[in-house]
Amino acid sequence: AGSKLREVFDKINNLLSGKPVQTEGQTVSVTQHPQGLEFVCYKLAEKFVRHGEGEVSFHRDSAFPIAVVLSGIWELHPRVGDIFLAHLHKKCPYSVPFYPARKEGTSMEEYQRMLGYEVHDSKVEEQDHFLKRMSGMIRLYAAIIQLRWPYGNKQGAHPHGLSYGWRWLAQMLNLEPLADVTAMLLLDFLEVCGNALMKQYGIQFWKTMFFIQKSYIPRIEAVTSSGQMGCLSRLKNFVQKCLQEEEIPLPKGILTPSFWRT
């Protein structure tokens, strides 16, 4: 509910502002320790990324309430946003976007970690689980760049707005595609913020969609094996439908004005 989200936001904002906050039966304040604020910013940013790879990967619509709170906190406390991006880029290099290359002397285990895989006792997580986590983090990122906390002053610019999404898309399309990963990330990104990008960039956005259909999807196909076609087919269908209808649908789960009255 909107009222619940306001409570969460106020509690985080109060904590970061140095006010005493009640939690688990005790009162805490960042002023209790010289590095208190820095510690809280770090842990809070880390937790938002964890929400992306956990909560959002399983409940896709949850990207929007989580993102709108982070967007508002980022506006008032830029340090949290900077640290959030650092955590996000480390956990999900595709959010840069960047495909790390394996350097000489780097072990396979270390390289897989650089690619975003979780490795425990030399065992690498399964591909499906890995893709789900990456998807959750990209969907959260795509939600953040288009949302603003509705109770902020709105005077300044969004701290990390749609221009960053436009840049992400352009950089993504300049990279050589990877099987599995690229199709999924593009689809997630376009589903979540394609509508917002369409409204902001108009004809330039449609030129990009046309480029994806005519030039980039064939390049993804060239590196995709027959067993990895699922996400690529969904991306193809999504892009084709949008171009035919000249419309990108609003993302499922977007927060409407009526949400804030709940």
C-alpha positions as CSV (number, residue, x, y, z in Angstrom):
1,A,0.0,0.0,0.0
2,G,1.1,3.6,-0.6
3,S,0.8,4.5,3.1
4,K,3.1,1.5,4.0
5,L,5.6,2.7,1.4
6,R,5.6,6.2,2.9
7,E,6.3,4.7,6.4
8,V,9.3,2.7,5.0
9,F,10.6,5.8,3.2
10,D,10.2,8.1,6.3
11,K,12.0,5.6,8.5
12,I,15.0,5.3,6.1
13,N,15.1,9.0,5.5
14,N,15.0,9.7,9.3
15,L,17.8,7.3,9.9
16,L,20.0,8.8,7.2
17,S,19.2,12.3,8.5
18,G,20.6,11.5,11.9
19,K,17.2,11.3,13.7
20,P,16.7,8.5,16.3
21,V,14.7,5.5,14.8
22,Q,12.9,2.7,16.6
23,T,13.8,-0.8,15.3
24,E,13.3,-4.2,17.0
25,G,12.6,-2.7,20.4
26,Q,15.6,-0.3,20.5
27,T,16.4,3.2,19.4
28,V,19.3,3.7,16.9
29,S,20.9,6.7,15.4
30,V,23.8,7.1,12.9
31,T,25.2,9.8,15.3
32,Q,26.1,7.0,17.8
33,H,29.4,6.2,15.9
34,P,31.8,8.4,13.9
35,Q,31.4,6.0,10.9
36,G,27.7,5.3,11.6
37,L,26.3,7.2,8.5
38,E,28.9,5.7,6.1
39,F,28.1,2.2,7.4
40,V,24.3,2.7,7.1
41,C,24.7,4.1,3.5
42,Y,26.8,1.1,2.6
43,K,24.5,-1.6,4.1
44,L,21.4,0.1,2.8
45,A,22.7,0.3,-0.8
46,E,23.7,-3.3,-0.5
47,K,20.3,-4.3,0.7
48,F,18.5,-2.6,-2.2
49,V,20.7,-4.6,-4.7
50,R,19.8,-7.7,-2.8
51,H,16.1,-6.9,-3.2
52,G,16.8,-6.7,-6.9
53,E,18.4,-10.1,-7.2
54,G,16.0,-11.7,-4.7
55,E,12.6,-10.2,-4.4
56,V,12.3,-8.7,-7.9
57,S,13.7,-11.8,-9.6
58,F,10.7,-13.8,-8.2
59,H,8.0,-11.1,-8.0
60,R,8.7,-8.8,-11.0
61,D,6.1,-6.2,-10.1
62,S,7.9,-5.5,-6.8
63,A,10.6,-3.6,-8.8
64,F,8.4,-0.5,-8.8
65,P,7.7,0.0,-5.0
66,I,11.4,-0.8,-4.2
67,A,12.6,1.5,-7.0
68,V,10.4,4.5,-6.0
69,V,11.7,4.4,-2.4
70,L,15.3,4.2,-3.6
71,S,14.8,7.0,-6.1
72,G,13.5,9.3,-3.3
73,I,16.3,8.3,-0.9
74,W,18.9,8.8,-3.7
75,E,17.5,12.3,-4.3
76,L,17.9,13.4,-0.7
77,H,21.0,11.3,0.1
78,P,23.2,11.0,-3.1
79,R,25.8,8.9,-1.3
80,V,23.3,6.0,-1.1
81,G,22.8,6.2,-4.8
82,D,26.5,6.2,-5.6
83,I,27.1,3.2,-3.4
84,F,24.0,1.4,-4.8
85,L,25.5,1.7,-8.3
86,A,28.8,0.4,-7.1
87,H,27.2,-2.7,-5.6
88,L,24.9,-3.1,-8.6
89,H,27.8,-2.9,-11.1
90,K,29.8,-5.4,-9.1
91,K,27.0,-7.9,-8.7
92,C,25.6,-7.4,-12.3
93,P,28.3,-6.0,-14.7
94,Y,25.6,-6.0,-17.4
95,S,24.0,-3.0,-15.6
96,V,27.1,-0.9,-16.7
97,P,26.7,-2.6,-19.4
98,F,30.0,-4.5,-19.5
99,Y,31.0,-8.0,-20.4
100,P,34.2,-8.7,-18.6
101,A,36.9,-10.5,-20.6
102,R,39.0,-13.2,-19.0
103,K,42.5,-11.8,-18.4
104,E,45.6,-14.0,-18.4
105,G,46.3,-15.5,-15.0
106,T,42.6,-15.2,-13.9
107,S,41.2,-18.6,-12.6
108,M,38.0,-19.8,-14.1
109,E,36.4,-19.5,-10.7
110,E,37.4,-15.9,-10.4
111,Y,36.3,-15.1,-13.9
112,Q,32.8,-16.6,-13.3
113,R,32.5,-14.4,-10.2
114,M,33.4,-11.4,-12.4
115,L,30.6,-12.4,-14.8
116,G,28.2,-12.2,-11.9
117,Y,27.9,-15.9,-11.1
118,E,27.7,-17.1,-7.5
119,V,30.5,-19.6,-6.7
120,H,30.5,-21.6,-3.5
121,D,33.1,-24.3,-2.7
122,S,34.1,-24.3,-6.4
123,K,30.5,-25.0,-7.4
124,V,29.0,-22.5,-9.8
125,E,25.2,-21.6,-9.6
126,E,23.0,-23.0,-12.3
127,Q,22.4,-20.9,-15.4
128,D,18.6,-20.5,-14.7
129,H,19.3,-19.1,-11.2
130,F,22.0,-16.8,-12.5
131,L,19.7,-15.4,-15.3
132,K,16.9,-14.9,-12.8
133,R,19.1,-12.8,-10.5
134,M,20.5,-10.7,-13.4
135,S,17.0,-10.2,-14.6
136,G,15.8,-9.0,-11.2
137,M,18.6,-6.4,-10.9
138,I,18.2,-5.1,-14.5
139,R,14.4,-4.7,-13.9
140,L,15.0,-2.8,-10.7
141,Y,17.5,-0.5,-12.4
142,A,15.1,0.1,-15.3
143,A,12.4,1.0,-12.8
144,I,14.6,3.4,-10.8
145,I,15.6,5.6,-13.8
146,Q,11.9,6.4,-14.6
147,L,10.4,6.8,-11.1
148,R,10.5,9.7,-8.7
149,W,9.3,9.8,-5.1
150,P,5.9,11.6,-5.4
151,Y,6.4,13.6,-2.2
152,G,9.7,15.1,-3.1
153,N,10.1,18.8,-4.1
154,K,10.6,17.9,-7.8
155,Q,12.7,21.1,-8.3
156,G,15.9,19.4,-9.3
157,A,16.5,16.7,-11.9
158,H,16.1,13.0,-11.2
159,P,19.5,11.9,-9.7
160,H,19.8,9.0,-12.2
161,G,17.1,9.6,-14.8
162,L,16.0,8.3,-18.2
163,S,19.1,9.7,-20.0
164,Y,21.1,6.9,-18.2
165,G,18.6,4.4,-19.5
166,W,19.0,5.8,-23.0
167,R,22.8,5.5,-22.6
168,W,22.5,2.0,-21.3
169,L,20.5,0.9,-24.3
170,A,22.9,2.5,-26.8
171,Q,26.0,1.0,-25.1
172,M,24.3,-2.4,-24.9
173,L,23.6,-2.4,-28.7
174,N,27.3,-1.5,-29.3
175,L,28.4,-4.7,-27.5
176,E,28.8,-8.1,-29.2
177,P,25.8,-10.1,-27.9
178,L,26.1,-13.1,-25.6
179,A,23.9,-16.1,-25.8
180,D,21.1,-16.2,-23.2
181,V,22.1,-13.1,-21.4
182,T,21.7,-10.3,-24.0
183,A,18.2,-11.3,-25.2
184,M,17.0,-11.6,-21.6
185,L,18.4,-8.2,-20.5
186,L,17.1,-6.3,-23.5
187,L,13.6,-7.8,-23.1
188,D,13.6,-7.0,-19.3
189,F,14.8,-3.5,-19.9
190,L,12.4,-2.7,-22.7
191,E,9.4,-4.2,-20.8
192,V,10.1,-2.1,-17.8
193,C,11.1,1.3,-19.2
194,G,10.4,1.1,-22.9
195,N,7.2,3.1,-22.5
196,A,9.0,5.9,-20.6
197,L,11.8,5.9,-23.2
198,M,9.3,6.1,-26.0
199,K,7.6,9.1,-24.5
200,Q,10.9,10.9,-23.8
201,Y,12.8,10.1,-27.1
202,G,10.1,9.6,-29.7
203,I,11.4,9.1,-33.2
204,Q,14.9,8.3,-32.0
205,F,13.6,5.5,-29.8
206,W,11.6,4.0,-32.7
207,K,14.8,4.1,-34.9
208,T,16.5,2.2,-32.1
209,M,13.7,-0.4,-32.0
210,F,13.9,-0.8,-35.8
211,F,17.7,-1.3,-35.5
212,I,17.2,-4.0,-32.8
213,Q,14.7,-5.8,-35.1
214,K,16.7,-5.6,-38.3
215,S,20.3,-5.7,-37.2
216,Y,20.8,-6.7,-33.5
217,I,18.4,-9.6,-33.2
218,P,20.1,-11.5,-36.1
219,R,23.4,-11.0,-34.3
220,I,22.0,-12.5,-31.2
221,E,20.6,-15.4,-33.2
222,A,24.1,-16.0,-34.6
223,V,25.5,-16.8,-31.2
224,T,22.4,-18.6,-29.8
225,S,22.1,-22.4,-29.8
226,S,18.7,-24.1,-30.5
227,G,18.3,-24.9,-26.8
228,Q,18.6,-21.2,-25.8
229,M,16.0,-19.8,-28.1
230,G,13.2,-19.1,-25.5
231,C,14.1,-15.6,-24.4
232,L,15.2,-14.6,-27.9
233,S,11.8,-15.6,-29.3
234,R,10.1,-13.5,-26.6
235,L,12.3,-10.5,-27.5
236,K,11.6,-10.9,-31.2
237,N,7.8,-11.1,-30.6
238,F,7.9,-8.1,-28.2
239,V,9.8,-5.9,-30.6
240,Q,7.7,-6.9,-33.6
241,K,4.4,-6.3,-31.8
242,C,5.6,-2.8,-30.5
243,L,6.7,-1.8,-34.0
244,Q,3.4,-3.0,-35.6
245,E,1.3,-1.2,-33.0
246,E,3.7,1.8,-32.8
247,E,3.2,1.6,-29.0
248,I,5.1,0.2,-26.0
249,P,2.7,-1.0,-23.4
250,L,2.9,0.4,-19.8
251,P,4.8,-2.1,-17.7
252,K,2.9,-4.5,-15.5
253,G,2.9,-3.3,-11.9
254,I,3.6,0.4,-12.5
255,L,2.4,2.5,-9.6
256,T,-0.6,4.5,-10.6
257,P,-1.8,7.7,-8.8
258,S,-4.6,5.7,-7.1
259,F,-1.9,3.5,-5.5
260,W,-0.8,6.4,-3.3
261,R,-4.3,6.7,-1.9
262,T,-4.1,3.2,-0.4
